[in-house]
Amino acid sequence: MEQLKRLLIDLECISFQDISEVPKEMQHEIVEQIEQLQDSLSTLSKIKKNTVEAL
């Protein structure tokens, strides 16, 4: 779980500058995929936190 949290933190550090280095025709798709992964990891983190608190 720690690696997943670290991945979420790393994803949040991706800048516009980083994305601008990707070919223009792929930038939109990359941004969407990053956002989806952030959403999924964030949701997973909340579920895990709620599960631990319930125990």
C-alpha distance matrix in Angstrom:
0.0 3.8 5.4 5.1 6.3 8.7 9.8 10.7 12.6 14.2 15.4 16.9 18.8 20.6 24.2 27.3 28.6 25.8 26.4 30.2 29.8 28.9 32.1 33.4 33.5 29.8 28.6 28.6 26.5 24.0 23.7 23.3 20.5 18.6 19.2 18.1 14.8 14.3 15.5 13.2 10.0 11.6 12.6 9.4 8.2 11.6 11.6 8.7 10.7 13.9 13.0 12.3 15.5 17.5 17.0
3.8 0.0 3.8 5.4 5.1 6.2 8.6 9.9 10.6 12.2 14.2 15.5 16.8 19.0 22.5 25.9 26.9 24.2 25.4 29.0 28.5 28.1 31.5 32.9 33.5 29.8 28.3 28.6 26.9 24.0 23.6 23.8 21.2 18.7 19.6 19.2 15.7 14.8 16.6 15.0 11.3 12.6 14.5 11.9 9.8 13.3 14.2 11.3 12.3 15.9 15.6 14.2 16.9 19.5 19.1
5.4 3.8 0.0 3.8 5.4 5.0 6.1 8.7 9.8 10.3 12.1 14.2 15.3 16.9 20.6 23.8 24.6 21.6 22.7 26.3 25.6 25.0 28.4 30.0 30.5 26.7 25.5 26.1 24.3 21.2 21.3 21.6 18.7 16.4 17.9 17.5 13.8 13.5 15.8 14.2 10.7 12.9 15.0 12.5 11.3 15.1 15.9 13.6 15.1 18.5 18.2 17.4 20.2 22.5 22.2
5.1 5.4 3.8 0.0 3.8 5.3 4.9 6.3 8.7 9.7 10.4 12.5 14.4 15.7 19.4 22.4 23.7 20.8 21.3 25.1 24.8 23.9 27.1 28.3 28.6 24.8 23.6 23.7 21.8 19.0 18.8 18.7 15.9 13.8 14.8 14.1 10.5 10.1 12.2 10.4 6.9 9.4 11.4 9.0 8.3 12.1 13.0 11.3 13.1 16.3 16.3 16.2 18.8 20.9 21.2
6.3 5.1 5.4 3.8 0.0 3.8 5.4 5.1 6.3 8.7 9.9 10.8 12.8 14.9 18.3 21.6 23.0 20.5 21.4 25.0 25.1 24.7 28.0 29.0 29.6 26.0 24.2 24.3 22.9 20.1 19.2 19.4 17.2 14.4 14.9 14.9 11.7 10.1 12.1 11.3 7.5 8.4 11.1 9.5 7.4 10.9 12.7 11.0 11.7 15.1 15.9 15.3 17.4 20.0 20.5
8.7 6.2 5.0 5.3 3.8 0.0 3.8 5.4 5.1 6.1 8.6 9.9 10.8 13.0 16.5 19.9 20.7 18.2 19.6 23.1 22.8 22.7 26.3 27.6 28.5 25.0 23.1 23.8 22.6 19.3 18.7 19.6 17.3 14.3 15.5 16.1 12.7 11.3 14.1 13.7 10.1 11.3 14.4 13.0 11.1 14.5 16.5 14.7 15.3 18.9 19.5 18.7 20.8 23.6 23.9
9.8 8.6 6.1 4.9 5.4 3.8 0.0 3.8 5.4 5.0 6.1 8.6 9.9 11.0 14.7 17.8 18.8 16.0 16.8 20.5 20.2 19.6 23.1 24.4 25.1 21.4 19.8 20.4 19.0 15.8 15.5 16.3 13.7 10.9 12.5 13.0 9.5 8.7 12.0 11.4 8.3 10.4 13.4 12.3 11.4 14.9 16.6 15.5 16.7 19.9 20.5 20.4 22.5 25.0 25.5
10.7 9.9 8.7 6.3 5.1 5.4 3.8 0.0 3.8 5.4 5.1 6.3 8.8 10.4 13.8 16.7 18.4 16.1 16.6 20.2 20.6 20.1 23.4 24.2 24.9 21.4 19.3 19.4 18.3 15.4 14.2 14.8 12.9 9.7 10.3 11.1 8.1 6.0 9.1 9.4 6.3 7.3 10.8 10.6 9.4 12.4 14.7 14.2 14.9 17.9 19.1 19.2 20.9 23.4 24.5
12.6 10.6 9.8 8.7 6.3 5.1 5.4 3.8 0.0 3.8 5.5 5.2 6.6 9.3 12.4 15.8 17.2 15.2 16.4 19.9 20.3 20.4 24.0 24.8 26.0 22.7 20.3 20.8 20.2 17.0 15.6 16.9 15.4 11.9 12.5 14.1 11.5 9.0 12.0 13.0 9.9 10.0 13.7 13.7 11.8 14.4 17.2 16.4 16.4 19.6 21.1 20.7 22.1 25.0 26.0
14.2 12.2 10.3 9.7 8.7 6.1 5.0 5.4 3.8 0.0 3.8 5.4 5.1 6.9 10.4 13.9 14.6 12.2 13.8 17.1 17.1 17.3 21.0 22.1 23.5 20.2 18.0 19.0 18.4 14.9 14.1 15.9 14.2 10.7 12.4 14.2 11.5 9.8 13.5 14.2 11.6 12.6 16.1 15.9 14.6 17.6 20.0 19.2 19.6 22.9 24.1 23.8 25.4 28.2 29.0
15.4 14.2 12.1 10.4 9.9 8.6 6.1 5.1 5.5 3.8 0.0 3.8 5.3 5.5 9.1 11.9 13.5 11.0 11.6 15.2 15.6 15.3 18.7 19.5 20.6 17.3 14.9 15.6 15.0 11.6 10.5 12.2 10.7 7.0 8.7 10.7 8.4 6.9 10.7 11.9 10.0 11.1 14.5 14.9 14.3 16.9 19.2 19.1 19.8 22.6 24.1 24.3 25.9 28.3 29.5
16.9 15.5 14.2 12.5 10.8 9.9 8.6 6.3 5.2 5.4 3.8 0.0 3.8 5.6 8.1 11.2 13.2 11.7 12.4 15.7 16.8 17.0 20.4 20.6 22.0 19.0 16.2 16.4 16.6 13.6 11.4 13.2 12.7 8.9 9.2 12.0 10.5 7.7 10.9 13.0 11.2 11.0 14.6 15.6 14.5 16.5 19.4 19.5 19.5 22.3 24.2 24.3 25.3 28.0 29.5
18.8 16.8 15.3 14.4 12.8 10.8 9.9 8.8 6.6 5.1 5.3 3.8 0.0 3.8 6.1 9.8 10.8 9.5 11.2 14.2 14.9 15.9 19.5 20.0 22.0 19.2 16.2 17.3 17.8 14.4 12.7 15.3 14.8 11.1 12.1 15.1 13.4 11.2 14.6 16.5 14.5 14.6 18.3 19.0 17.6 19.9 22.8 22.5 22.5 25.4 27.3 27.0 28.2 31.0 32.3
20.6 19.0 16.9 15.7 14.9 13.0 11.0 10.4 9.3 6.9 5.5 5.6 3.8 0.0 3.8 7.0 8.1 6.2 7.5 10.7 11.4 12.1 15.7 16.3 18.3 15.5 12.6 14.0 14.6 11.1 9.8 12.8 12.4 9.0 10.8 13.9 12.6 11.2 14.7 16.6 15.3 15.8 19.3 20.1 19.4 21.7 24.3 24.4 24.8 27.5 29.3 29.4 30.7 33.3 34.6
24.2 22.5 20.6 19.4 18.3 16.5 14.7 13.8 12.4 10.4 9.1 8.1 6.1 3.8 0.0 3.8 5.1 5.1 6.5 8.6 10.3 11.7 15.0 15.0 17.5 15.5 12.1 13.6 15.1 12.2 10.4 13.8 14.4 11.3 12.6 16.1 15.5 14.0 17.0 19.4 18.4 18.6 21.9 23.2 22.5 24.4 27.2 27.5 27.6 30.3 32.3 32.4 33.4 36.1 37.7
27.3 25.9 23.8 22.4 21.6 19.9 17.8 16.7 15.8 13.9 11.9 11.2 9.8 7.0 3.8 0.0 3.8 5.4 5.0 6.0 8.8 10.2 12.8 12.2 15.0 13.5 9.9 11.5 13.8 11.4 9.6 13.2 14.5 12.2 13.2 16.8 17.0 15.8 18.5 21.0 20.7 20.8 23.9 25.5 25.1 26.8 29.5 30.2 30.4 32.8 34.9 35.3 36.2 38.8 40.5
28.6 26.9 24.6 23.7 23.0 20.7 18.8 18.4 17.2 14.6 13.5 13.2 10.8 8.1 5.1 3.8 0.0 3.8 5.4 5.1 6.7 9.4 12.2 12.3 15.6 14.3 11.2 13.7 15.8 13.1 12.2 16.0 16.8 14.5 16.2 19.6 19.3 18.4 21.4 23.6 23.0 23.4 26.6 27.8 27.3 29.4 32.1 32.4 32.7 35.3 37.2 37.4 38.5 41.2 42.6
25.8 24.2 21.6 20.8 20.5 18.2 16.0 16.1 15.2 12.2 11.0 11.7 9.5 6.2 5.1 5.4 3.8 0.0 3.8 5.5 5.5 7.5 11.0 12.0 14.7 12.7 10.0 12.8 14.0 10.8 10.6 14.4 14.4 12.1 14.5 17.5 16.7 16.3 19.6 21.3 20.5 21.5 24.7 25.5 25.2 27.6 30.0 30.1 30.7 33.5 35.1 35.3 36.7 39.3 40.5
26.4 25.4 22.7 21.3 21.4 19.6 16.8 16.6 16.4 13.8 11.6 12.4 11.2 7.5 6.5 5.0 5.4 3.8 0.0 3.8 5.3 5.5 8.6 8.9 11.4 9.3 6.3 9.1 10.5 7.8 7.6 11.4 11.9 10.4 12.6 15.5 15.4 15.4 18.3 20.1 20.0 21.1 23.9 25.0 25.2 27.3 29.5 30.1 30.9 33.3 34.9 35.6 37.0 39.3 40.7
30.2 29.0 26.3 25.1 25.0 23.1 20.5 20.2 19.9 17.1 15.2 15.7 14.2 10.7 8.6 6.0 5.1 5.5 3.8 0.0 3.8 5.4 7.4 7.3 10.7 9.9 7.2 10.3 12.5 10.5 10.5 14.2 15.1 14.0 15.9 18.9 19.1 19.1 21.8 23.8 23.8 24.7 27.5 28.7 28.9 30.9 33.2 33.8 34.6 37.0 38.7 39.3 40.6 42.9 44.5
29.8 28.5 25.6 24.8 25.1 22.8 20.2 20.6 20.3 17.1 15.6 16.8 14.9 11.4 10.3 8.8 6.7 5.5 5.3 3.8 0.0 3.8 6.4 8.3 11.3 10.2 8.7 12.3 13.5 11.2 12.3 15.8 15.9 14.9 17.5 20.1 19.7 20.1 23.2 24.7 24.4 25.8 28.6 29.4 29.6 32.0 34.1 34.4 35.4 38.0 39.3 39.8 41.4 43.8 45.0
28.9 28.1 25.0 23.9 24.7 22.7 19.6 20.1 20.4 17.3 15.3 17.0 15.9 12.1 11.7 10.2 9.4 7.5 5.5 5.4 3.8 0.0 3.8 6.2 8.3 6.6 6.0 9.7 10.3 8.3 10.3 13.4 13.3 13.1 15.9 17.9 17.8 18.8 21.6 22.8 23.0 24.7 27.1 27.9 28.6 31.0 32.7 33.2 34.5 36.9 38.1 38.9 40.7 42.7 44.0
32.1 31.5 28.4 27.1 28.0 26.3 23.1 23.4 24.0 21.0 18.7 20.4 19.5 15.7 15.0 12.8 12.2 11.0 8.6 7.4 6.4 3.8 0.0 3.8 5.6 5.5 6.4 9.8 10.6 9.9 12.1 14.6 15.0 15.5 18.1 19.8 20.2 21.5 23.9 25.1 25.8 27.5 29.7 30.5 31.5 33.8 35.4 36.1 37.5 39.7 40.9 41.9 43.7 45.6 46.9
33.4 32.9 30.0 28.3 29.0 27.6 24.4 24.2 24.8 22.1 19.5 20.6 20.0 16.3 15.0 12.2 12.3 12.0 8.9 7.3 8.3 6.2 3.8 0.0 3.8 5.4 5.2 7.9 9.8 10.1 11.3 13.7 15.0 15.7 17.5 19.4 20.5 21.6 23.5 25.2 26.2 27.5 29.5 30.8 31.8 33.7 35.5 36.5 37.8 39.8 41.2 42.4 43.9 45.7 47.4
33.5 33.5 30.5 28.6 29.6 28.5 25.1 24.9 26.0 23.5 20.6 22.0 22.0 18.3 17.5 15.0 15.6 14.7 11.4 10.7 11.3 8.3 5.6 3.8 0.0 3.8 5.9 7.3 8.2 9.7 11.5 12.9 14.1 15.7 17.4 18.7 20.1 21.7 23.2 24.6 26.0 27.5 29.1 30.4 31.9 33.7 35.1 36.3 37.9 39.6 40.9 42.4 43.9 45.5 47.2
29.8 29.8 26.7 24.8 26.0 25.0 21.4 21.4 22.7 20.2 17.3 19.0 19.2 15.5 15.5 13.5 14.3 12.7 9.3 9.9 10.2 6.6 5.5 5.4 3.8 0.0 3.8 5.7 5.4 6.2 8.7 10.1 10.7 12.3 14.4 15.5 16.5 18.3 20.1 21.2 22.5 24.2 25.9 26.9 28.4 30.4 31.7 32.8 34.4 36.3 37.4 38.8 40.5 42.1 43.7
28.6 28.3 25.5 23.6 24.2 23.1 19.8 19.3 20.3 18.0 14.9 16.2 16.2 12.6 12.1 9.9 11.2 10.0 6.3 7.2 8.7 6.0 6.4 5.2 5.9 3.8 0.0 3.8 5.5 5.1 6.1 8.6 9.9 10.5 12.3 14.2 15.3 16.4 18.3 20.0 21.0 22.3 24.3 25.6 26.7 28.5 30.2 31.3 32.6 34.5 36.0 37.3 38.7 40.5 42.2
28.6 28.6 26.1 23.7 24.3 23.8 20.4 19.4 20.8 19.0 15.6 16.4 17.3 14.0 13.6 11.5 13.7 12.8 9.1 10.3 12.3 9.7 9.8 7.9 7.3 5.7 3.8 0.0 3.8 5.5 5.2 6.3 8.7 10.0 10.7 12.4 14.3 15.4 16.6 18.5 20.1 21.0 22.6 24.4 25.7 27.1 28.7 30.3 31.6 33.1 34.7 36.2 37.5 39.1 41.0
26.5 26.9 24.3 21.8 22.9 22.6 19.0 18.3 20.2 18.4 15.0 16.6 17.8 14.6 15.1 13.8 15.8 14.0 10.5 12.5 13.5 10.3 10.6 9.8 8.2 5.4 5.5 3.8 0.0 3.8 5.5 5.1 6.2 8.6 9.9 10.6 12.3 14.2 15.4 16.5 18.3 19.8 21.1 22.5 24.2 25.8 27.0 28.5 30.2 31.7 32.9 34.6 36.1 37.5 39.3
24.0 24.0 21.2 19.0 20.1 19.3 15.8 15.4 17.0 14.9 11.6 13.6 14.4 11.1 12.2 11.4 13.1 10.8 7.8 10.5 11.2 8.3 9.9 10.1 9.7 6.2 5.1 5.5 3.8 0.0 3.8 5.4 5.1 6.1 8.6 9.9 10.6 12.2 14.2 15.3 16.4 18.1 19.9 21.0 22.3 24.3 25.7 26.7 28.3 30.2 31.4 32.7 34.4 36.1 37.6
23.7 23.6 21.3 18.8 19.2 18.7 15.5 14.2 15.6 14.1 10.5 11.4 12.7 9.8 10.4 9.6 12.2 10.6 7.6 10.5 12.3 10.3 12.1 11.3 11.5 8.7 6.1 5.2 5.5 3.8 0.0 3.8 5.5 5.1 6.2 8.6 9.9 10.5 12.2 14.2 15.3 16.3 18.3 19.9 20.9 22.5 24.3 25.6 26.7 28.5 30.1 31.5 32.8 34.5 36.4
23.3 23.8 21.6 18.7 19.4 19.6 16.3 14.8 16.9 15.9 12.2 13.2 15.3 12.8 13.8 13.2 16.0 14.4 11.4 14.2 15.8 13.4 14.6 13.7 12.9 10.1 8.6 6.3 5.1 5.4 3.8 0.0 3.8 5.5 5.1 6.2 8.6 9.8 10.5 12.3 14.2 15.2 16.5 18.3 19.8 21.1 22.5 24.2 25.6 27.0 28.5 30.3 31.6 32.9 34.9
20.5 21.2 18.7 15.9 17.2 17.3 13.7 12.9 15.4 14.2 10.7 12.7 14.8 12.4 14.4 14.5 16.8 14.4 11.9 15.1 15.9 13.3 15.0 15.0 14.1 10.7 9.9 8.7 6.2 5.1 5.5 3.8 0.0 3.8 5.4 5.1 6.1 8.5 9.8 10.5 12.2 14.0 15.3 16.4 18.1 20.0 21.0 22.3 24.1 25.7 26.8 28.4 30.1 31.5 33.1
18.6 18.7 16.4 13.8 14.4 14.3 10.9 9.7 11.9 10.7 7.0 8.9 11.1 9.0 11.3 12.2 14.5 12.1 10.4 14.0 14.9 13.1 15.5 15.7 15.7 12.3 10.5 10.0 8.6 6.1 5.1 5.5 3.8 0.0 3.8 5.5 5.1 6.1 8.6 9.9 10.5 12.0 14.1 15.2 16.2 18.3 19.9 20.8 22.2 24.2 25.6 26.8 28.4 30.1 31.7
19.2 19.6 17.9 14.8 14.9 15.5 12.5 10.3 12.5 12.4 8.7 9.2 12.1 10.8 12.6 13.2 16.2 14.5 12.6 15.9 17.5 15.9 18.1 17.5 17.4 14.4 12.3 10.7 9.9 8.6 6.2 5.1 5.4 3.8 0.0 3.8 5.4 5.0 6.1 8.6 9.9 10.4 12.2 14.1 15.2 16.5 18.3 19.8 20.9 22.5 24.2 25.7 26.8 28.5 30.5
18.1 19.2 17.5 14.1 14.9 16.1 13.0 11.1 14.1 14.2 10.7 12.0 15.1 13.9 16.1 16.8 19.6 17.5 15.5 18.9 20.1 17.9 19.8 19.4 18.7 15.5 14.2 12.4 10.6 9.9 8.6 6.2 5.1 5.5 3.8 0.0 3.8 5.4 5.1 6.1 8.6 9.8 10.6 12.2 14.1 15.4 16.5 18.2 19.9 21.1 22.5 24.3 25.7 27.0 28.9
14.8 15.7 13.8 10.5 11.7 12.7 9.5 8.1 11.5 11.5 8.4 10.5 13.4 12.6 15.5 17.0 19.3 16.7 15.4 19.1 19.7 17.8 20.2 20.5 20.1 16.5 15.3 14.3 12.3 10.6 9.9 8.6 6.1 5.1 5.4 3.8 0.0 3.8 5.4 5.1 6.1 8.4 9.8 10.4 12.1 14.2 15.2 16.3 18.1 19.9 20.9 22.4 24.2 25.6 27.1
14.3 14.8 13.5 10.1 10.1 11.3 8.7 6.0 9.0 9.8 6.9 7.7 11.2 11.2 14.0 15.8 18.4 16.3 15.4 19.1 20.1 18.8 21.5 21.6 21.7 18.3 16.4 15.4 14.2 12.2 10.5 9.8 8.5 6.1 5.0 5.4 3.8 0.0 3.8 5.5 5.2 5.9 8.5 9.8 10.4 12.2 14.2 15.2 16.3 18.2 19.8 21.0 22.3 24.2 25.9
15.5 16.6 15.8 12.2 12.1 14.1 12.0 9.1 12.0 13.5 10.7 10.9 14.6 14.7 17.0 18.5 21.4 19.6 18.3 21.8 23.2 21.6 23.9 23.5 23.2 20.1 18.3 16.6 15.4 14.2 12.2 10.5 9.8 8.6 6.1 5.1 5.4 3.8 0.0 3.8 5.5 5.1 6.1 8.5 9.8 10.6 12.3 14.2 15.3 16.5 18.3 20.0 21.1 22.5 24.6
13.2 15.0 14.2 10.4 11.3 13.7 11.4 9.4 13.0 14.2 11.9 13.0 16.5 16.6 19.4 21.0 23.6 21.3 20.1 23.8 24.7 22.8 25.1 25.2 24.6 21.2 20.0 18.5 16.5 15.3 14.2 12.3 10.5 9.9 8.6 6.1 5.1 5.5 3.8 0.0 3.8 5.4 5.2 6.1 8.6 10.0 10.5 12.2 14.2 15.4 16.4 18.3 19.9 21.0 22.8
10.0 11.3 10.7 6.9 7.5 10.1 8.3 6.3 9.9 11.6 10.0 11.2 14.5 15.3 18.4 20.7 23.0 20.5 20.0 23.8 24.4 23.0 25.8 26.2 26.0 22.5 21.0 20.1 18.3 16.4 15.3 14.2 12.2 10.5 9.9 8.6 6.1 5.2 5.5 3.8 0.0 3.8 5.4 5.0 6.0 8.6 9.8 10.4 12.1 14.2 15.1 16.4 18.2 19.8 21.3
11.6 12.6 12.9 9.4 8.4 11.3 10.4 7.3 10.0 12.6 11.1 11.0 14.6 15.8 18.6 20.8 23.4 21.5 21.1 24.7 25.8 24.7 27.5 27.5 27.5 24.2 22.3 21.0 19.8 18.1 16.3 15.2 14.0 12.0 10.4 9.8 8.4 5.9 5.1 5.4 3.8 0.0 3.8 5.4 5.1 6.3 8.7 9.9 10.5 12.4 14.2 15.4 16.5 18.4 20.3
12.6 14.5 15.0 11.4 11.1 14.4 13.4 10.8 13.7 16.1 14.5 14.6 18.3 19.3 21.9 23.9 26.6 24.7 23.9 27.5 28.6 27.1 29.7 29.5 29.1 25.9 24.3 22.6 21.1 19.9 18.3 16.5 15.3 14.1 12.2 10.6 9.8 8.5 6.1 5.2 5.4 3.8 0.0 3.8 5.4 5.1 6.2 8.6 9.8 10.6 12.3 14.3 15.3 16.5 18.7
9.4 11.9 12.5 9.0 9.5 13.0 12.3 10.6 13.7 15.9 14.9 15.6 19.0 20.1 23.2 25.5 27.8 25.5 25.0 28.7 29.4 27.9 30.5 30.8 30.4 26.9 25.6 24.4 22.5 21.0 19.9 18.3 16.4 15.2 14.1 12.2 10.4 9.8 8.5 6.1 5.0 5.4 3.8 0.0 3.8 5.4 5.1 6.1 8.5 9.9 10.5 12.3 14.2 15.3 16.8
8.2 9.8 11.3 8.3 7.4 11.1 11.4 9.4 11.8 14.6 14.3 14.5 17.6 19.4 22.5 25.1 27.3 25.2 25.2 28.9 29.6 28.6 31.5 31.8 31.9 28.4 26.7 25.7 24.2 22.3 20.9 19.8 18.1 16.2 15.2 14.1 12.1 10.4 9.8 8.6 6.0 5.1 5.4 3.8 0.0 3.8 5.5 5.1 6.1 8.6 9.8 10.6 12.2 14.2 15.6
11.6 13.3 15.1 12.1 10.9 14.5 14.9 12.4 14.4 17.6 16.9 16.5 19.9 21.7 24.4 26.8 29.4 27.6 27.3 30.9 32.0 31.0 33.8 33.7 33.7 30.4 28.5 27.1 25.8 24.3 22.5 21.1 20.0 18.3 16.5 15.4 14.2 12.2 10.6 10.0 8.6 6.3 5.1 5.4 3.8 0.0 3.8 5.4 5.0 6.1 8.5 9.9 10.5 12.2 14.4
11.6 14.2 15.9 13.0 12.7 16.5 16.6 14.7 17.2 20.0 19.2 19.4 22.8 24.3 27.2 29.5 32.1 30.0 29.5 33.2 34.1 32.7 35.4 35.5 35.1 31.7 30.2 28.7 27.0 25.7 24.3 22.5 21.0 19.9 18.3 16.5 15.2 14.2 12.3 10.5 9.8 8.7 6.2 5.1 5.5 3.8 0.0 3.8 5.5 5.2 6.1 8.6 9.9 10.5 12.6
8.7 11.3 13.6 11.3 11.0 14.7 15.5 14.2 16.4 19.2 19.1 19.5 22.5 24.4 27.5 30.2 32.4 30.1 30.1 33.8 34.4 33.2 36.1 36.5 36.3 32.8 31.3 30.3 28.5 26.7 25.6 24.2 22.3 20.8 19.8 18.2 16.3 15.2 14.2 12.2 10.4 9.9 8.6 6.1 5.1 5.4 3.8 0.0 3.8 5.5 5.1 6.2 8.6 9.9 10.9
10.7 12.3 15.1 13.1 11.7 15.3 16.7 14.9 16.4 19.6 19.8 19.5 22.5 24.8 27.6 30.4 32.7 30.7 30.9 34.6 35.4 34.5 37.5 37.8 37.9 34.4 32.6 31.6 30.2 28.3 26.7 25.6 24.1 22.2 20.9 19.9 18.1 16.3 15.3 14.2 12.1 10.5 9.8 8.5 6.1 5.0 5.5 3.8 0.0 3.8 5.4 5.2 6.2 8.6 10.1
13.9 15.9 18.5 16.3 15.1 18.9 19.9 17.9 19.6 22.9 22.6 22.3 25.4 27.5 30.3 32.8 35.3 33.5 33.3 37.0 38.0 36.9 39.7 39.8 39.6 36.3 34.5 33.1 31.7 30.2 28.5 27.0 25.7 24.2 22.5 21.1 19.9 18.2 16.5 15.4 14.2 12.4 10.6 9.9 8.6 6.1 5.2 5.5 3.8 0.0 3.8 5.5 5.1 6.1 8.8
13.0 15.6 18.2 16.3 15.9 19.5 20.5 19.1 21.1 24.1 24.1 24.2 27.3 29.3 32.3 34.9 37.2 35.1 34.9 38.7 39.3 38.1 40.9 41.2 40.9 37.4 36.0 34.7 32.9 31.4 30.1 28.5 26.8 25.6 24.2 22.5 20.9 19.8 18.3 16.4 15.1 14.2 12.3 10.5 9.8 8.5 6.1 5.1 5.4 3.8 0.0 3.8 5.5 5.1 6.5
12.3 14.2 17.4 16.2 15.3 18.7 20.4 19.2 20.7 23.8 24.3 24.3 27.0 29.4 32.4 35.3 37.4 35.3 35.6 39.3 39.8 38.9 41.9 42.4 42.4 38.8 37.3 36.2 34.6 32.7 31.5 30.3 28.4 26.8 25.7 24.3 22.4 21.0 20.0 18.3 16.4 15.4 14.3 12.3 10.6 9.9 8.6 6.2 5.2 5.5 3.8 0.0 3.8 5.4 5.3
15.5 16.9 20.2 18.8 17.4 20.8 22.5 20.9 22.1 25.4 25.9 25.3 28.2 30.7 33.4 36.2 38.5 36.7 37.0 40.6 41.4 40.7 43.7 43.9 43.9 40.5 38.7 37.5 36.1 34.4 32.8 31.6 30.1 28.4 26.8 25.7 24.2 22.3 21.1 19.9 18.2 16.5 15.3 14.2 12.2 10.5 9.9 8.6 6.2 5.1 5.5 3.8 0.0 3.8 5.4
17.5 19.5 22.5 20.9 20.0 23.6 25.0 23.4 25.0 28.2 28.3 28.0 31.0 33.3 36.1 38.8 41.2 39.3 39.3 42.9 43.8 42.7 45.6 45.7 45.5 42.1 40.5 39.1 37.5 36.1 34.5 32.9 31.5 30.1 28.5 27.0 25.6 24.2 22.5 21.0 19.8 18.4 16.5 15.3 14.2 12.2 10.5 9.9 8.6 6.1 5.1 5.4 3.8 0.0 3.8
17.0 19.1 22.2 21.2 20.5 23.9 25.5 24.5 26.0 29.0 29.5 29.5 32.3 34.6 37.7 40.5 42.6 40.5 40.7 44.5 45.0 44.0 46.9 47.4 47.2 43.7 42.2 41.0 39.3 37.6 36.4 34.9 33.1 31.7 30.5 28.9 27.1 25.9 24.6 22.8 21.3 20.3 18.7 16.8 15.6 14.4 12.6 10.9 10.1 8.8 6.5 5.3 5.4 3.8 0.0
